[in-house]
Amino acid sequence: MDKRSLPRFASLTLIALLSPPLLARGEGRLDPEIGQAQAVGTEHGMVVAQEALAARIGADILQKGGNAIDAAVAVGFAMAVTYPRAGNIGGGGFMVIHRASGEDTTIDYREAAPQAITEKSFLDGQGNADPQKSRDSALAIGVPGTVAGLALAEEKYGSGRFTLADLIAPAIALARDGIAVADDTADALPRDRARLARWPSSAQIFLKADGTPLAAGDRLVQGDLADTLTAIAKGGPRAFYEGPIADRLAAAVKSAGGVMTVDDLKSYRAIERAAVHGTYRGYDVVSMPPPSSGGVVLIEMLNILEGYDLAHDDAAQALFLMIEAMKRAYADRAFFLGDPDRVEVPIARLTSKDYAGEWRATIDPAHATPASELRPGHPTAPEGGNTTHFSVVDRFGNAVSNTYTLNFSYGVGLVAAGTGIVLNNELDDFAAKPEAPNAYGLIGYEANAPGPGKRPLSSMTPTIVLKDGAPFLITGSPGGSLIINVVLQVVIDVIDRGLDLAAAVSAPRVHNQWMPDLVIAEPGLSAGLVAALQARGDKVMVRRLPTSANSILVGPTGFIGAADPRTRGALAVGF
Ligand code: GLY
């Protein structure tokens, strides 16, 4: 579809999207199981990350005079060691940067499909989508982008006080000396054991000799990864994309049945892209453009919601309106968004106030049509939490919002022998076939079809909200399809509901992604609100959403950081 067809599409899909109201915000918003984030205040700099050792490494770089980009790069490499299920150099992600000079930019280091990937790569013999191929096989491995992305960010926007080697050094030490397994890694390894056990190169790092996973307190030593990081520190990013490391990566993927070659690695480039910009009630919203859907969908939802008085509306009505906005913007995601270097993505139209107004005119506050009456539904609830987000701010006025991932926890589960690199299964984020759901239940069409060199559509939403041109809120989250709605709710909780950051990060959330036609509500929203939604005909599933909105707020007296209490071990560190 092109831009000209958008209004017509909007009116058609809107009918498909009207669905019942939901939970209310403002009541019953604390789940004792989730708990409440602890706000950390500081004046000079702040890092909030999903793993504590890495967060401290970033804060140390800030303390030594580094800027937010230096610190983010150090955190990115450190988490490849300390948070191996999502921190990575074998995957990819996105970085949004606000510079003290006032400019905003982004680094797209999303994985790219190998040249041998085609529209048919993830289909079975009958032409149906084959999730085994796109999720559990080496065919799912995209060319990793993290090393190129972090190096590009540092080269262009680092302070110049540190070399790339300086910023990788703490990660090398932790990989070589080992770390005690703790917190979220200890929680996740039992769940991921079976997938890691499929490959001896993975099992020998993360499992014990008897096949059981490393447990809390066990030592995780990653000698091969230390050697790989040392080679990158000495030779720069090309040492990853060409030469012995690239040879080993390609060989490992080939022997596991995948198609990534040394040429795919050699030709990979991180791409600097203009940020997507929106405004919301006097704030500027700076977020990630395609190939992430995050920024466009977030701004589209905020534009729709700006037409309502969420701060004073009845709580149930405010929540209903928010979910109506979610459905519409996620429908647009499915139809229009993909790799902008391969398909025309109507970013300006989708993020315009006019377009939001057209959508808003279709919202009937009293009557909703279930989406399932108009589109095929997919009865699975989205999973998530396998990505990781960190936020950084410095005293100079720079801010970084970074989300990166292997897709699933430990990606496809394969460590390339001799490298210590855990490889992603990111290519499941393509639409293997129109309307075939990916692992997050997201459907897509031609815009996000697999193709050689193409980058699969993401939901990662690293975001920086500015007030009067300066950083105000730095946020983002893991969670697959949940991510965009998590960021939406943190922004609305802070701006409309006036919650302090710790409360906003901790508050139970809701999720709707158009298809399936289902609202997921976290425990902690009151039973009365859930009942109100159900009375309107909504399907509501109550369950925890595996997200982690590690965020920073810049207030008049300094920085406030809050690590999401949903992840054990997440930490806000300032100095
Ligand atoms: N792999 C999840 C995402 O990028 O949205």
Residues whose N, C-alpha, C, O or C-beta is under 5 A from the ligand:
A	BS01	LIG	N407 D429 L457 S458 S459 M460 G480
